[in-house]
């Protein structure tokens, strides 16, 4: 199936063209941004696109399960309590990325710089259409049922929860947060995308195994490649995955490894996870690769990681050598979890 079957060519052109108006500043593609900015803009390094083409046949309906968008900061202002400020990464650039990787679907995750405000994610889903895009949102503990239902209808398939918010690593506190988020997700047919360290996941293994909704851990569940498969807490993740209780995103290898650009040491983690249960594996770029908070002031632009997105996709070809396995990870599993038609 061609990309145009997921987003019509006329709509694709409109998305790019609307960038020429004030309302569409967040939609500019790389070429449009450079042209509009003129001589100075041409010197700017924009959010990374694939520079290496895929080295395997990307299956129809393939999905990037973890991206963010950072359009016009005036229309979509950042949260005052954020820990970093990203450079612009537009919906037009995201479309360029999808084209370069031959992907048809995408999951947009509300990043922490917007707090509990999901407007930017909803806007991106609306512009791309729910046949192509779904989202993972962030809500307050007291979010109303009406608000959650509104998000669900707008394409939000899951809720993102930080079980270590404020630096609190107490399993008792985390369990309380988990119960609250579970009620919100279960009542509206959503999953939970969970941020927690491996030791905390291990401490909450019993509670996580009993969840009535799917749990999703992004970026190899926070495992570090240099520590191998025996690092504390990784066995808990493997157990949850094996039992079908949790999904793991094979995403952002650069956050798990220091061995750029090949990230060879990540392969042992990927193999263990895939072998545990290939039906619970997802893949994502983590585009536009937000940088490490704390290096500069929170209100200054934090330099993103420099990543070759095509090379990130080709890693999956190495971890999942068969076309059938790649289709399961790139197409079948995302269809089931995010509800793509």
KETOR-683202 format. One record per residue (C-alpha): residue number from 0; residue in one letter; z, y negated, x. Coordinates in Angstrom, 2 decimals. Example, Ala and Ser with C-alpha at 12.3 -4.5 7.8 and 13.67 -1.06 7.14 Angstrom:
REM KETOR-683202
<site resi="0" resn="A" c3="7.80" c2="4.50" c1="12.30"/>
<site resi="1" resn="S" c3="7.14" c2="1.06" c1="13.67"/>
//
This chain:
REM KETOR-683202
<site resi="0" resn="X" c3="0.00" c2="0.00" c1="0.00"/>
<site resi="1" resn="X" c3="-0.92" c2="-3.37" c1="1.42"/>
<site resi="2" resn="X" c3="1.45" c2="-6.30" c1="1.74"/>
<site resi="3" resn="X" c3="-0.49" c2="-8.08" c1="-1.00"/>
<site resi="4" resn="X" c3="0.66" c2="-5.46" c1="-3.50"/>
<site resi="5" resn="X" c3="4.25" c2="-6.60" c1="-2.93"/>
<site resi="6" resn="X" c3="3.51" c2="-10.33" c1="-2.87"/>
<site resi="7" resn="X" c3="0.14" c2="-11.51" c1="-4.16"/>
<site resi="8" resn="X" c3="-2.10" c2="-13.38" c1="-1.75"/>
<site resi="9" resn="X" c3="-2.20" c2="-16.41" c1="-4.05"/>
<site resi="10" resn="X" c3="1.61" c2="-16.51" c1="-4.14"/>
<site resi="11" resn="X" c3="1.76" c2="-16.02" c1="-0.37"/>
<site resi="12" resn="X" c3="-0.52" c2="-19.03" c1="0.11"/>
<site resi="13" resn="X" c3="1.53" c2="-21.02" c1="-2.38"/>
<site resi="14" resn="X" c3="4.75" c2="-20.24" c1="-0.54"/>
<site resi="15" resn="X" c3="3.21" c2="-21.55" c1="2.66"/>
<site resi="16" resn="X" c3="1.55" c2="-24.55" c1="0.97"/>
<site resi="17" resn="X" c3="4.69" c2="-25.65" c1="-0.83"/>
<site resi="18" resn="X" c3="6.17" c2="-26.21" c1="2.60"/>
<site resi="19" resn="X" c3="4.18" c2="-29.42" c1="2.80"/>
<site resi="20" resn="X" c3="6.41" c2="-30.94" c1="0.08"/>
<site resi="21" resn="X" c3="10.01" c2="-32.02" c1="0.46"/>
<site resi="22" resn="X" c3="11.16" c2="-29.17" c1="-1.77"/>
<site resi="23" resn="X" c3="9.57" c2="-26.63" c1="0.52"/>
<site resi="24" resn="X" c3="10.79" c2="-27.66" c1="3.94"/>
<site resi="25" resn="X" c3="12.69" c2="-24.40" c1="4.24"/>
<site resi="26" resn="X" c3="9.49" c2="-22.37" c1="3.82"/>
<site resi="27" resn="X" c3="7.53" c2="-23.53" c1="6.85"/>
<site resi="28" resn="X" c3="5.94" c2="-20.90" c1="9.04"/>
<site resi="29" resn="X" c3="5.94" c2="-21.18" c1="12.81"/>
<site resi="30" resn="X" c3="2.44" c2="-22.65" c1="12.94"/>
<site resi="31" resn="X" c3="3.17" c2="-25.12" c1="10.16"/>
<site resi="32" resn="X" c3="6.43" c2="-26.21" c1="11.72"/>
<site resi="33" resn="X" c3="4.72" c2="-26.84" c1="15.05"/>
<site resi="34" resn="X" c3="1.88" c2="-28.76" c1="13.42"/>
<site resi="35" resn="X" c3="4.19" c2="-30.84" c1="11.25"/>
<site resi="36" resn="X" c3="6.50" c2="-31.70" c1="14.13"/>
<site resi="37" resn="X" c3="3.66" c2="-32.82" c1="16.34"/>
<site resi="38" resn="X" c3="3.80" c2="-32.97" c1="20.12"/>
<site resi="39" resn="X" c3="7.56" c2="-32.66" c1="20.35"/>
<site resi="40" resn="X" c3="7.72" c2="-29.83" c1="17.79"/>
<site resi="41" resn="X" c3="5.19" c2="-27.84" c1="19.78"/>
<site resi="42" resn="X" c3="7.76" c2="-27.58" c1="22.58"/>
<site resi="43" resn="X" c3="10.43" c2="-26.11" c1="20.31"/>
<site resi="44" resn="X" c3="11.12" c2="-22.41" c1="20.53"/>
<site resi="45" resn="X" c3="11.29" c2="-21.04" c1="17.02"/>
<site resi="46" resn="X" c3="13.07" c2="-18.02" c1="15.62"/>
<site resi="47" resn="X" c3="11.73" c2="-14.90" c1="17.27"/>
<site resi="48" resn="X" c3="8.69" c2="-13.09" c1="15.98"/>
<site resi="49" resn="X" c3="7.44" c2="-9.70" c1="17.11"/>
<site resi="50" resn="X" c3="5.64" c2="-9.92" c1="20.43"/>
<site resi="51" resn="X" c3="5.18" c2="-6.17" c1="20.80"/>
<site resi="52" resn="X" c3="3.19" c2="-4.46" c1="18.03"/>
<site resi="53" resn="X" c3="4.58" c2="-1.35" c1="16.32"/>
<site resi="54" resn="X" c3="3.63" c2="1.78" c1="18.26"/>
<site resi="55" resn="X" c3="3.75" c2="4.08" c1="15.23"/>
<site resi="56" resn="X" c3="2.25" c2="4.00" c1="11.74"/>
<site resi="57" resn="X" c3="4.72" c2="1.98" c1="9.69"/>
<site resi="58" resn="X" c3="4.98" c2="3.66" c1="6.28"/>
<site resi="59" resn="X" c3="4.08" c2="1.85" c1="3.08"/>
<site resi="60" resn="X" c3="7.11" c2="0.16" c1="1.54"/>
<site resi="61" resn="X" c3="9.03" c2="-0.09" c1="4.83"/>
<site resi="62" resn="X" c3="12.08" c2="-2.35" c1="4.64"/>
<site resi="63" resn="X" c3="13.94" c2="-4.55" c1="7.09"/>
<site resi="64" resn="X" c3="17.46" c2="-4.14" c1="5.72"/>
<site resi="65" resn="X" c3="19.18" c2="-6.98" c1="7.56"/>
<site resi="66" resn="X" c3="17.91" c2="-10.54" c1="7.95"/>
<site resi="67" resn="X" c3="19.20" c2="-14.05" c1="7.31"/>
<site resi="68" resn="X" c3="17.39" c2="-17.27" c1="6.45"/>
<site resi="69" resn="X" c3="18.45" c2="-20.79" c1="7.44"/>
<site resi="70" resn="X" c3="16.12" c2="-23.23" c1="5.68"/>
<site resi="71" resn="X" c3="16.54" c2="-26.98" c1="5.22"/>
<site resi="72" resn="X" c3="20.19" c2="-27.83" c1="5.99"/>
<site resi="73" resn="X" c3="20.05" c2="-30.86" c1="3.72"/>
<site resi="74" resn="X" c3="19.12" c2="-28.84" c1="0.66"/>
<site resi="75" resn="X" c3="21.30" c2="-25.90" c1="1.72"/>
<site resi="76" resn="X" c3="24.28" c2="-27.41" c1="3.58"/>
<site resi="77" resn="X" c3="26.45" c2="-25.30" c1="5.83"/>
<site resi="78" resn="X" c3="30.08" c2="-24.43" c1="5.10"/>
<site resi="79" resn="X" c3="32.48" c2="-26.87" c1="6.74"/>
<site resi="80" resn="X" c3="34.65" c2="-24.06" c1="8.13"/>
<site resi="81" resn="X" c3="31.81" c2="-22.20" c1="9.86"/>
<site resi="82" resn="X" c3="32.19" c2="-20.92" c1="13.41"/>
<site resi="83" resn="X" c3="28.61" c2="-21.64" c1="14.52"/>
<site resi="84" resn="X" c3="25.50" c2="-23.59" c1="13.51"/>
<site resi="85" resn="X" c3="22.17" c2="-21.76" c1="13.62"/>
<site resi="86" resn="X" c3="18.75" c2="-23.31" c1="14.22"/>
<site resi="87" resn="X" c3="16.31" c2="-23.33" c1="11.33"/>
<site resi="88" resn="X" c3="14.78" c2="-20.00" c1="10.34"/>
<site resi="89" resn="X" c3="12.50" c2="-20.44" c1="7.35"/>
<site resi="90" resn="X" c3="11.18" c2="-18.15" c1="4.65"/>
<site resi="91" resn="X" c3="7.70" c2="-18.80" c1="6.00"/>
<site resi="92" resn="X" c3="8.79" c2="-17.53" c1="9.40"/>
<site resi="93" resn="X" c3="10.31" c2="-14.48" c1="7.73"/>
<site resi="94" resn="X" c3="6.95" c2="-13.74" c1="6.09"/>
<site resi="95" resn="X" c3="5.27" c2="-14.07" c1="9.49"/>
<site resi="96" resn="X" c3="7.78" c2="-11.60" c1="10.91"/>
<site resi="97" resn="X" c3="7.20" c2="-9.12" c1="8.10"/>
<site resi="98" resn="X" c3="3.44" c2="-9.33" c1="8.65"/>
<site resi="99" resn="X" c3="3.74" c2="-8.80" c1="12.39"/>
<site resi="100" resn="X" c3="5.90" c2="-5.71" c1="11.91"/>
<site resi="101" resn="X" c3="3.80" c2="-4.41" c1="8.97"/>
<site resi="102" resn="X" c3="6.83" c2="-4.37" c1="6.70"/>
<site resi="103" resn="X" c3="6.70" c2="-4.71" c1="2.92"/>
<site resi="104" resn="X" c3="10.31" c2="-5.25" c1="1.90"/>
<site resi="105" resn="X" c3="13.35" c2="-7.12" c1="3.13"/>
<site resi="106" resn="X" c3="17.08" c2="-7.43" c1="2.47"/>
<site resi="107" resn="X" c3="18.49" c2="-10.93" c1="2.96"/>
<site resi="108" resn="X" c3="22.18" c2="-11.11" c1="3.80"/>
<site resi="109" resn="X" c3="24.21" c2="-14.26" c1="3.12"/>
<site resi="110" resn="X" c3="25.56" c2="-15.31" c1="6.55"/>
<site resi="111" resn="X" c3="29.03" c2="-16.70" c1="7.16"/>
<site resi="112" resn="X" c3="27.74" c2="-20.25" c1="7.79"/>
<site resi="113" resn="X" c3="27.37" c2="-20.68" c1="4.01"/>
<site resi="114" resn="X" c3="30.85" c2="-19.45" c1="3.11"/>
<site resi="115" resn="X" c3="30.81" c2="-18.01" c1="-0.41"/>
<site resi="116" resn="X" c3="27.68" c2="-19.92" c1="-1.40"/>
<site resi="117" resn="X" c3="24.73" c2="-17.58" c1="-2.00"/>
<site resi="118" resn="X" c3="22.20" c2="-20.25" c1="-3.00"/>
<site resi="119" resn="X" c3="20.05" c2="-19.82" c1="0.09"/>
<site resi="120" resn="X" c3="19.83" c2="-16.05" c1="-0.38"/>
<site resi="121" resn="X" c3="19.01" c2="-16.41" c1="-4.08"/>
<site resi="122" resn="X" c3="16.36" c2="-19.00" c1="-3.25"/>
<site resi="123" resn="X" c3="14.71" c2="-16.70" c1="-0.73"/>
<site resi="124" resn="X" c3="14.72" c2="-13.77" c1="-3.16"/>
<site resi="125" resn="X" c3="13.25" c2="-15.97" c1="-5.87"/>
<site resi="126" resn="X" c3="10.47" c2="-17.20" c1="-3.60"/>
<site resi="127" resn="X" c3="9.58" c2="-13.72" c1="-2.32"/>
<site resi="128" resn="X" c3="10.14" c2="-11.90" c1="-5.61"/>
<site resi="129" resn="X" c3="12.46" c2="-8.99" c1="-6.32"/>
<site resi="130" resn="X" c3="9.67" c2="-6.47" c1="-5.79"/>
<site resi="131" resn="X" c3="9.78" c2="-7.46" c1="-2.13"/>
<site resi="132" resn="X" c3="13.25" c2="-8.89" c1="-1.53"/>
<site resi="133" resn="X" c3="16.85" c2="-8.04" c1="-2.39"/>
<site resi="134" resn="X" c3="20.09" c2="-9.54" c1="-1.17"/>
<site resi="135" resn="X" c3="23.66" c2="-8.95" c1="-0.09"/>
<site resi="136" resn="X" c3="26.01" c2="-11.73" c1="-1.19"/>
<site resi="137" resn="X" c3="29.47" c2="-13.03" c1="-0.42"/>
<site resi="138" resn="X" c3="31.87" c2="-13.97" c1="-3.21"/>
<site resi="139" resn="X" c3="35.41" c2="-15.25" c1="-3.56"/>
<site resi="140" resn="X" c3="38.21" c2="-12.89" c1="-4.59"/>
<site resi="141" resn="X" c3="38.39" c2="-14.66" c1="-7.95"/>
<site resi="142" resn="X" c3="34.65" c2="-14.65" c1="-8.68"/>
<site resi="143" resn="X" c3="34.11" c2="-14.27" c1="-12.42"/>
<site resi="144" resn="X" c3="32.34" c2="-11.37" c1="-14.06"/>
<site resi="145" resn="X" c3="29.69" c2="-13.79" c1="-15.29"/>
<site resi="146" resn="X" c3="29.04" c2="-14.99" c1="-11.75"/>
<site resi="147" resn="X" c3="28.74" c2="-11.45" c1="-10.43"/>
<site resi="148" resn="X" c3="26.37" c2="-10.51" c1="-13.23"/>
<site resi="149" resn="X" c3="24.26" c2="-13.60" c1="-12.47"/>
<site resi="150" resn="X" c3="23.99" c2="-12.53" c1="-8.85"/>
<site resi="151" resn="X" c3="23.08" c2="-8.98" c1="-9.82"/>
<site resi="152" resn="X" c3="20.27" c2="-10.13" c1="-12.11"/>
<site resi="153" resn="X" c3="18.98" c2="-12.46" c1="-9.38"/>
<site resi="154" resn="X" c3="18.54" c2="-9.60" c1="-6.92"/>
<site resi="155" resn="X" c3="21.91" c2="-9.25" c1="-5.19"/>
<site resi="156" resn="X" c3="22.43" c2="-5.51" c1="-4.69"/>
<site resi="157" resn="X" c3="25.63" c2="-5.58" c1="-2.67"/>
<site resi="158" resn="X" c3="28.65" c2="-7.63" c1="-1.68"/>
<site resi="159" resn="X" c3="29.56" c2="-8.35" c1="1.92"/>
<site resi="160" resn="X" c3="33.26" c2="-8.12" c1="2.78"/>
<site resi="161" resn="X" c3="35.03" c2="-8.92" c1="6.02"/>
<site resi="162" resn="X" c3="38.11" c2="-6.71" c1="6.24"/>
<site resi="163" resn="X" c3="39.29" c2="-8.62" c1="9.30"/>
<site resi="164" resn="X" c3="38.99" c2="-12.12" c1="7.86"/>
<site resi="165" resn="X" c3="41.14" c2="-14.63" c1="9.71"/>
<site resi="166" resn="X" c3="41.62" c2="-12.15" c1="12.53"/>
<site resi="167" resn="X" c3="44.01" c2="-10.01" c1="10.47"/>
<site resi="168" resn="X" c3="43.65" c2="-6.35" c1="11.50"/>
<site resi="169" resn="X" c3="46.50" c2="-4.96" c1="9.40"/>
<site resi="170" resn="X" c3="45.24" c2="-1.86" c1="7.52"/>
<site resi="171" resn="X" c3="47.56" c2="-2.65" c1="4.58"/>
<site resi="172" resn="X" c3="46.05" c2="-6.10" c1="4.13"/>
<site resi="173" resn="X" c3="42.56" c2="-4.71" c1="4.64"/>
<site resi="174" resn="X" c3="43.14" c2="-2.03" c1="2.00"/>
<site resi="175" resn="X" c3="44.12" c2="-4.71" c1="-0.51"/>
<site resi="176" resn="X" c3="40.93" c2="-6.62" c1="0.23"/>
<site resi="177" resn="X" c3="38.93" c2="-3.43" c1="-0.07"/>
<site resi="178" resn="X" c3="40.40" c2="-2.61" c1="-3.48"/>
<site resi="179" resn="X" c3="39.62" c2="-6.08" c1="-4.81"/>
<site resi="180" resn="X" c3="36.05" c2="-6.02" c1="-3.55"/>
<site resi="181" resn="X" c3="35.55" c2="-2.50" c1="-4.89"/>
<site resi="182" resn="X" c3="36.50" c2="-3.60" c1="-8.39"/>
<site resi="183" resn="X" c3="33.98" c2="-6.44" c1="-8.20"/>
<site resi="184" resn="X" c3="31.18" c2="-4.22" c1="-6.91"/>
<site resi="185" resn="X" c3="31.82" c2="-1.23" c1="-9.17"/>
<site resi="186" resn="X" c3="31.85" c2="-3.31" c1="-12.34"/>
<site resi="187" resn="X" c3="28.34" c2="-4.57" c1="-11.59"/>
<site resi="188" resn="X" c3="26.63" c2="-1.63" c1="-9.95"/>
<site resi="189" resn="X" c3="26.71" c2="-3.04" c1="-6.42"/>
<site resi="190" resn="X" c3="27.50" c2="-1.52" c1="-3.05"/>
<site resi="191" resn="X" c3="29.87" c2="-2.90" c1="-0.39"/>
<site resi="192" resn="X" c3="28.62" c2="-4.01" c1="3.00"/>
<site resi="193" resn="X" c3="31.73" c2="-3.86" c1="5.15"/>
<site resi="194" resn="X" c3="32.58" c2="-5.60" c1="8.38"/>
<site resi="195" resn="X" c3="35.46" c2="-3.92" c1="10.19"/>
<site resi="196" resn="X" c3="36.22" c2="-2.68" c1="13.68"/>
<site resi="197" resn="X" c3="36.05" c2="1.05" c1="14.39"/>
<site resi="198" resn="X" c3="39.85" c2="1.40" c1="14.62"/>
<site resi="199" resn="X" c3="40.24" c2="-0.27" c1="11.22"/>
<site resi="200" resn="X" c3="37.54" c2="1.96" c1="9.71"/>
<site resi="201" resn="X" c3="39.45" c2="4.96" c1="11.04"/>
<site resi="202" resn="X" c3="42.71" c2="3.65" c1="9.56"/>
<site resi="203" resn="X" c3="41.01" c2="3.21" c1="6.18"/>
<site resi="204" resn="X" c3="38.98" c2="6.43" c1="6.27"/>
<site resi="205" resn="X" c3="40.78" c2="7.97" c1="3.29"/>
<site resi="206" resn="X" c3="40.31" c2="4.86" c1="1.15"/>
<site resi="207" resn="X" c3="36.66" c2="4.51" c1="2.18"/>
<site resi="208" resn="X" c3="35.95" c2="8.15" c1="1.37"/>
<site resi="209" resn="X" c3="37.33" c2="7.62" c1="-2.14"/>
<site resi="210" resn="X" c3="35.23" c2="4.53" c1="-2.96"/>
<site resi="211" resn="X" c3="33.32" c2="4.76" c1="-6.26"/>
<site resi="212" resn="X" c3="30.50" c2="2.69" c1="-4.71"/>
<site resi="213" resn="X" c3="28.46" c2="3.16" c1="-1.52"/>
<site resi="214" resn="X" c3="29.82" c2="1.61" c1="1.66"/>
<site resi="215" resn="X" c3="27.44" c2="0.16" c1="4.25"/>
<site resi="216" resn="X" c3="28.28" c2="-0.58" c1="7.88"/>
<site resi="217" resn="X" c3="25.86" c2="-2.81" c1="9.74"/>
<site resi="218" resn="X" c3="24.93" c2="-2.85" c1="13.44"/>
<site resi="219" resn="X" c3="25.93" c2="0.74" c1="14.30"/>
<site resi="220" resn="X" c3="29.30" c2="0.15" c1="12.60"/>
<site resi="221" resn="X" c3="30.26" c2="-2.00" c1="15.57"/>
<site resi="222" resn="X" c3="30.12" c2="0.89" c1="18.03"/>
<site resi="223" resn="X" c3="29.49" c2="0.00" c1="21.68"/>
<site resi="224" resn="X" c3="26.94" c2="2.17" c1="23.47"/>
<site resi="225" resn="X" c3="28.72" c2="2.11" c1="26.83"/>
<site resi="226" resn="X" c3="31.71" c2="3.85" c1="25.23"/>
<site resi="227" resn="X" c3="29.65" c2="6.71" c1="23.86"/>
<site resi="228" resn="X" c3="30.23" c2="8.87" c1="20.80"/>
<site resi="229" resn="X" c3="33.84" c2="9.62" c1="21.71"/>
<site resi="230" resn="X" c3="35.03" c2="6.02" c1="21.33"/>
<site resi="231" resn="X" c3="37.98" c2="5.71" c1="18.94"/>
<site resi="232" resn="X" c3="36.93" c2="5.38" c1="15.31"/>
<site resi="233" resn="X" c3="33.32" c2="6.53" c1="15.70"/>
<site resi="234" resn="X" c3="34.25" c2="9.99" c1="14.51"/>
<site resi="235" resn="X" c3="35.53" c2="8.45" c1="11.27"/>
<site resi="236" resn="X" c3="32.17" c2="6.77" c1="10.74"/>
<site resi="237" resn="X" c3="30.32" c2="10.04" c1="11.39"/>
<site resi="238" resn="X" c3="32.59" c2="11.82" c1="8.92"/>
<site resi="239" resn="X" c3="31.95" c2="9.23" c1="6.19"/>
<site resi="240" resn="X" c3="28.21" c2="9.34" c1="6.84"/>
<site resi="241" resn="X" c3="28.12" c2="13.14" c1="6.88"/>
<site resi="242" resn="X" c3="29.92" c2="13.25" c1="3.52"/>
<site resi="243" resn="X" c3="27.42" c2="10.79" c1="2.05"/>
<site resi="244" resn="X" c3="30.11" c2="8.16" c1="1.53"/>
<site resi="245" resn="X" c3="28.68" c2="5.52" c1="3.88"/>
<site resi="246" resn="X" c3="25.37" c2="4.15" c1="5.11"/>
<site resi="247" resn="X" c3="24.92" c2="2.74" c1="8.61"/>
<site resi="248" resn="X" c3="22.33" c2="0.18" c1="9.64"/>
<site resi="249" resn="X" c3="20.62" c2="1.06" c1="12.90"/>
<site resi="250" resn="X" c3="20.29" c2="-2.64" c1="13.54"/>
<site resi="251" resn="X" c3="20.78" c2="-5.22" c1="16.28"/>
<site resi="252" resn="X" c3="20.90" c2="-2.82" c1="19.22"/>
<site resi="253" resn="X" c3="21.52" c2="-5.86" c1="21.42"/>
<site resi="254" resn="X" c3="24.96" c2="-6.23" c1="19.83"/>
<site resi="255" resn="X" c3="25.87" c2="-2.68" c1="20.85"/>
<site resi="256" resn="X" c3="24.34" c2="-2.62" c1="24.32"/>
<site resi="257" resn="X" c3="24.02" c2="-4.77" c1="27.42"/>
<site resi="258" resn="X" c3="21.04" c2="-2.78" c1="28.70"/>
<site resi="259" resn="X" c3="18.26" c2="-5.10" c1="27.56"/>
<site resi="260" resn="X" c3="15.42" c2="-4.82" c1="26.84"/>
<site resi="261" resn="X" c3="15.23" c2="-1.05" c1="26.42"/>
<site resi="262" resn="X" c3="18.79" c2="-0.42" c1="25.17"/>
<site resi="263" resn="X" c3="18.50" c2="3.18" c1="26.32"/>
<site resi="264" resn="X" c3="22.22" c2="3.81" c1="26.00"/>
<site resi="265" resn="X" c3="22.11" c2="3.11" c1="22.24"/>
<site resi="266" resn="X" c3="20.05" c2="6.24" c1="21.68"/>
<site resi="267" resn="X" c3="23.11" c2="8.52" c1="21.86"/>
<site resi="268" resn="X" c3="24.74" c2="6.55" c1="19.02"/>
<site resi="269" resn="X" c3="21.57" c2="6.59" c1="16.94"/>
<site resi="270" resn="X" c3="21.12" c2="10.32" c1="17.46"/>
<site resi="271" resn="X" c3="24.69" c2="11.09" c1="16.39"/>
<site resi="272" resn="X" c3="24.38" c2="8.98" c1="13.26"/>
<site resi="273" resn="X" c3="20.96" c2="10.31" c1="12.25"/>
<site resi="274" resn="X" c3="22.04" c2="13.89" c1="12.86"/>
<site resi="275" resn="X" c3="25.14" c2="13.33" c1="10.74"/>
<site resi="276" resn="X" c3="23.07" c2="12.44" c1="7.69"/>
<site resi="277" resn="X" c3="19.54" c2="10.98" c1="7.81"/>
<site resi="278" resn="X" c3="19.81" c2="10.13" c1="4.10"/>
<site resi="279" resn="X" c3="22.41" c2="7.50" c1="4.93"/>
<site resi="280" resn="X" c3="20.50" c2="5.67" c1="7.66"/>
<site resi="281" resn="X" c3="18.96" c2="2.19" c1="7.30"/>
<site resi="282" resn="X" c3="17.16" c2="-0.04" c1="9.79"/>
<site resi="283" resn="X" c3="17.09" c2="-3.81" c1="10.31"/>
<site resi="284" resn="X" c3="16.19" c2="-6.50" c1="12.81"/>
<site resi="285" resn="X" c3="19.14" c2="-8.87" c1="12.28"/>
<site resi="286" resn="X" c3="16.52" c2="-11.66" c1="12.44"/>
<site resi="287" resn="X" c3="16.82" c2="-14.48" c1="13.44"/>
<site resi="288" resn="X" c3="19.49" c2="-13.03" c1="15.71"/>
<site resi="289" resn="X" c3="22.40" c2="-15.50" c1="15.36"/>
<site resi="290" resn="X" c3="24.07" c2="-16.18" c1="18.68"/>
<site resi="291" resn="X" c3="27.65" c2="-15.66" c1="19.73"/>
<site resi="292" resn="X" c3="30.09" c2="-18.14" c1="18.11"/>
<site resi="293" resn="X" c3="32.43" c2="-20.08" c1="20.34"/>
<site resi="294" resn="X" c3="30.07" c2="-20.81" c1="23.22"/>
<site resi="295" resn="X" c3="29.46" c2="-24.34" c1="21.93"/>
<site resi="296" resn="X" c3="31.20" c2="-26.43" c1="19.27"/>
<site resi="297" resn="X" c3="30.80" c2="-25.00" c1="15.77"/>
<site resi="298" resn="X" c3="28.77" c2="-28.02" c1="14.67"/>
<site resi="299" resn="X" c3="26.32" c2="-27.75" c1="17.57"/>
<site resi="300" resn="X" c3="23.29" c2="-25.50" c1="17.49"/>
<site resi="301" resn="X" c3="24.19" c2="-22.04" c1="18.79"/>
<site resi="302" resn="X" c3="21.34" c2="-20.51" c1="20.74"/>
<site resi="303" resn="X" c3="20.20" c2="-17.25" c1="19.11"/>
<site resi="304" resn="X" c3="19.67" c2="-14.05" c1="21.04"/>
<site resi="305" resn="X" c3="16.16" c2="-13.75" c1="22.41"/>
<site resi="306" resn="X" c3="14.82" c2="-10.55" c1="20.90"/>
<site resi="307" resn="X" c3="11.44" c2="-8.86" c1="20.75"/>
<site resi="308" resn="X" c3="11.45" c2="-7.68" c1="17.14"/>
<site resi="309" resn="X" c3="8.52" c2="-5.34" c1="17.66"/>
<site resi="310" resn="X" c3="10.37" c2="-3.61" c1="20.44"/>
<site resi="311" resn="X" c3="13.40" c2="-3.25" c1="18.14"/>
<site resi="312" resn="X" c3="11.20" c2="-1.47" c1="15.59"/>
<site resi="313" resn="X" c3="9.72" c2="0.77" c1="18.26"/>
<site resi="314" resn="X" c3="13.23" c2="1.90" c1="19.20"/>
<site resi="315" resn="X" c3="13.40" c2="3.50" c1="15.78"/>
<site resi="316" resn="X" c3="10.23" c2="5.42" c1="16.62"/>
<site resi="317" resn="X" c3="12.08" c2="6.87" c1="19.59"/>
<site resi="318" resn="X" c3="15.25" c2="7.65" c1="17.64"/>
<site resi="319" resn="X" c3="13.35" c2="9.12" c1="14.69"/>
<site resi="320" resn="X" c3="10.32" c2="10.87" c1="16.22"/>
<site resi="321" resn="X" c3="8.84" c2="12.31" c1="13.02"/>
<site resi="322" resn="X" c3="6.89" c2="10.34" c1="10.41"/>
<site resi="323" resn="X" c3="8.92" c2="12.03" c1="7.68"/>
<site resi="324" resn="X" c3="12.22" c2="10.90" c1="9.17"/>
<site resi="325" resn="X" c3="10.99" c2="7.34" c1="9.71"/>
<site resi="326" resn="X" c3="9.82" c2="7.18" c1="6.10"/>
<site resi="327" resn="X" c3="13.23" c2="8.30" c1="4.92"/>
<site resi="328" resn="X" c3="14.97" c2="5.58" c1="6.94"/>
<site resi="329" resn="X" c3="12.49" c2="2.77" c1="6.34"/>
<site resi="330" resn="X" c3="11.44" c2="3.48" c1="2.74"/>
<site resi="331" resn="X" c3="13.35" c2="6.13" c1="0.80"/>
<site resi="332" resn="X" c3="16.91" c2="5.18" c1="1.70"/>
<site resi="333" resn="X" c3="16.45" c2="1.43" c1="1.08"/>
<site resi="334" resn="X" c3="14.73" c2="2.16" c1="-2.24"/>
<site resi="335" resn="X" c3="17.74" c2="4.15" c1="-3.38"/>
<site resi="336" resn="X" c3="20.45" c2="1.78" c1="-2.14"/>
<site resi="337" resn="X" c3="18.90" c2="-1.58" c1="-3.00"/>
<site resi="338" resn="X" c3="17.07" c2="-0.54" c1="-6.15"/>
<site resi="339" resn="X" c3="13.54" c2="-1.44" c1="-5.16"/>
<site resi="340" resn="X" c3="11.06" c2="-0.44" c1="-7.85"/>
//
